[in-house]
Amino acid sequence: MEELHRPVLRSSFADGLFDPHKRSPTTARVLRDAGFASLAKQDTIAVIRKLGERLDSMPDDEELRLATAEMCEDMAEEIAATDPARAIGLYCAAAETAFPVITRRHGSVSIRSELIDIYNESCAEAAVLFYRTAPRFEDAVSFDGPFHSYRIEVSEKGRGLVSPGGFDQMHSASVLRVKGFGRRQRLDGVGGALVGYKAASAERLEANPFMSPFGMAEPITATIDFTDSDRAKLRFHDVLVDDRAYLAGRSVALAADFTASLATLEAHEPKENIGWRGMLHPDQCRAYQGLYLLHDRQPGKIPLVLVHGLMSSPDTWRDAVAELSADPVLRENYQILLYEYPTGFPIPHNASGLRHYLTKFGRTFDPDGKDPSMRRTVIVGHSMGGLLASMQIRHGGKSFWLSLRKSGAGGIEGDDGSARSREALKEMVYFEPLPSVSRAIFVCAPHRGSGWADNPLGALGAFLADKPFEVFDVAGSALGGDPLQAVELTGEENLLETSLLYHPSNGIRDLHAHSEVLETVAGLPVGEGIRIHSIIGNRGRAAPRN
């Protein structure tokens, strides 16, 4: 993620002067008709004011309006780094000049589109500069513009409005270069697309235990309403809460950039390949394991949980998250969560972790069970993630224990059957369908194992992967020591603890073809009323493959 210049050619200013020949065609024509083309250079503010005077007498001249707005924005861009207060006044002048197109639909479509672009860009840049320079967001601040002064007030009352003070960083989405993503997911509309970033401070993590350790980056949109002549109302809209706003008494669709916010969050993540390390050295990635919200919890929205596959991380979902966020129906009804786990740990262990976090999520945000959306959770699992998702909707028990005992899956080398290990073992073996989950979607999930795990490459990976010496202790500590089951292991079942000592497993070994564990899971009964969908690739074959 890097800063970049806008792709549109902008004029070159020097000491407050401008070259009238380096303009957009429309503005160059307006300047020529106004008599400025015969002059090599003019004082920029003087020219802007003369254009403003002409516009006052000819308010329906669209080309004159566009030229005036563009001149204000261009000068603001040139001086923003050295004189931000003056730049804010110029950005406000550009946005105010373009503002009438929001409530007026007649006239040239192309010029109207250009004016909306100028309004959006000016709102974004003014908002970022205001965020960086304003001493207190609660107080109105005045800025001098070329036509008059602007008294900016930040409005936080209303659905979807947020305080800029809640973010540690704020950037204009248009100046962020996004790499590594597919199609950039934007919403066309009104307002300046921003990214607001919150670091994962101790205070925030205490208030929201499902905040990513890398923070949150949210798509925010800035608008400025000039309806009241004595003040400019600056608003910061959370488009994931409400993607419409009222400007000049009219409801308008907001612009947004969902890919930029995801790229910003990714820029704060470790540069190392967590997916690869989580497979080969899972013990080193314990700290990353968890269920993470990309946005503060929104009551009433259905949790949509995405679970990645082997040797991967939540980054594998980045394009999908951007596309899902850009869909208006999904955005209105669903809230995305990501489950991160070290894929080198045995599958039953990681499934137990997901079960724990989903249960904790419900207890945290719906302790009284009054939010019906929490009982409609949808889990989408890709590859190994599909196997973890499958174990959230089935009845476990003795048949599952027998398969574990036979295969040695989930084993611990060197464990002596401590109380904590026994509690973690119970969570792995004895489970019921989560009442919060109503639907599971499997994406290329190897429900009966994969031949890949048995080929030389898979065997090498299984050999190189660290043996999970302390898996049960991981379950006890990383999952908070909160066993979900009260079943006691007695009699023959105690043999499991000793049998596992001799066949320690890991995520790759659990995936081998015709795995006893996976075939047992596939045969476990599914909870009543839970809907299942499978996305199965067949590479052009006539019938899908298992």
HELIX and SHEET records of a PDB file:
HELIX    1   1 PRO A   25  ASP A   33  1                                   9    
HELIX    2   2 THR A   44  SER A   57  1                                  14    
HELIX    3   3 GLU A   62  ILE A   79  1                                  18    
HELIX    4   4 PRO A   84  ALA A   98  1                                  15    
HELIX    5   5 PHE A   99  ILE A  102  5                                   4    
HELIX    6   6 VAL A  109  THR A  133  1                                  25    
HELIX    7   7 PRO A  164  GLY A  166  5                                   3    
HELIX    8   8 ALA A  173  VAL A  175  5                                   3    
HELIX    9   9 ALA A  202  ALA A  207  1                                   6    
HELIX   10  10 PHE A  258  ALA A  267  1                                  10    
HELIX   11  11 ILE A  274  LEU A  280  1                                   7    
HELIX   12  12 PRO A  282  TYR A  288  5                                   7    
HELIX   13  13 PRO A  314  TRP A  317  5                                   4    
HELIX   14  14 ARG A  318  ALA A  326  1                                   9    
HELIX   15  15 PRO A  328  ASN A  333  1                                   6    
HELIX   16  16 ILE A  347  PHE A  365  1                                  19    
HELIX   17  17 PRO A  372  ARG A  376  5                                   5    
HELIX   18  18 MET A  384  SER A  390  1                                   7    
HELIX   19  19 LYS A  398  SER A  407  1                                  10    
HELIX   20  20 ALA A  419  VAL A  429  1                                  11    
HELIX   21  21 GLY A  451  ASP A  454  5                                   4    
HELIX   22  22 PRO A  456  LEU A  464  1                                   9    
HELIX   23  23 VAL A  471  ALA A  478  1                                   8    
HELIX   24  24 GLY A  491  ASN A  494  5                                   4    
HELIX   25  25 LEU A  495  SER A  499  1                                   5    
HELIX   26  26 ARG A  509  LEU A  511  5                                   3    
HELIX   27  27 GLU A  516  GLY A  523  1                                   8    
SHEET    1   A 2 GLU A   2  GLU A   3  0                                        
SHEET    2   A 2 LEU A 176  ARG A 177 -1                                        
SHEET    1   B 2 LEU A  17  PHE A  18  0                                        
SHEET    2   B 2 GLN A  42  ASP A  43 -1                                        
SHEET    1   C 6 VAL A 141  ASP A 144  0                                        
SHEET    2   C 6 SER A 149  SER A 155 -1                                        
SHEET    3   C 6 ALA A 232  ASP A 238  1                                        
SHEET    4   C 6 MET A 216  ASP A 225 -1                                        
SHEET    5   C 6 GLY A 192  LYS A 198 -1                                        
SHEET    6   C 6 GLN A 169  SER A 172 -1                                        
SHEET    1   D 2 ARG A 186  LEU A 187  0                                        
SHEET    2   D 2 ALA A 256  ASP A 257 -1                                        
SHEET    1   E 2 ARG A 244  LEU A 247  0                                        
SHEET    2   E 2 ARG A 250  ALA A 253 -1                                        
SHEET    1   F 6 GLY A 290  LEU A 293  0                                        
SHEET    2   F 6 TYR A 334  GLU A 340 -1                                        
SHEET    3   F 6 ILE A 302  VAL A 307  1                                        
SHEET    4   F 6 THR A 377  HIS A 382  1                                        
SHEET    5   F 6 VAL A 437  VAL A 443  1                                        
SHEET    6   F 6 ARG A 531  ILE A 535  1                                        
END                                                                             
